[in-house]
Amino acid sequence: MIKTFTLLMISVALLAGCASSKSGDVYSRDQARREQTIRMGVVESVREVQMEGTKSPVGTIAGAAVGGIAGSSLGGGKGSAVAAVIGAVAGGLAGSAIEEGATRKRAMEITVKADNGRLIAIVQEGDPREFHPGDRVRIISSGGESRVTR
C-alpha cells in the first residue's frame, strides 16, 4: 500500500511540473513573435486569489490504476475483483483531488484604471505584493488574453 501511494504521489508531482504558468512574466511559445496591444493605466487595487488547479484525466486515470492494483491485492477470487473495482473508483477520485490540489496556484486580481478611464480587472499568477495601488502599469493584450506588467 505504501508503494502504491508513493507511485500516486510521484505521478501527481510529474503532473504539477507540466502545469503552465499564468504569470505576467511568462510567455508561451505560441505568444512569441505576435503583435500585442499595450495600454497604460494605474493600479486601483490588488487582492490575493486562488487559481484552481488542473483537472485533467491524467490524475484520475493514474489514481484509478494505482487504486485498482492496490485493491486487487486484497482478498481472493471474486472478492479480489470487487476490491479492485472499489480501489479503482476510490483511487480515481483521490488522484483527481490530489492533482487539483497539487497544481493550485497563488494568484492576484489586479484592478487597473486605464488611461482612457475604463476600469478593468485581470487575474494572473504571482505575489499580490508585486503591485500596489497607485503603481503605473502596462496592460498587454493579445489574442483575447491580457496581462499586467510594469
Buried (B, 14 or more C-beta within 10 A) or exposed (E): EEEBEEBBEEBBEEBBEEBEEBBBEEBEEEBEEEEBEEBEBEBBEBEEEEBEBBEBEBBBBBBBBBBBBBBBEBEEEEEEEBBBBBBBBBBBBBBBBBBBEBBBBEBBBBBBBBEEEEEBEBBBBBEBEBBEEEBEBBBBBBEEEBBBEE
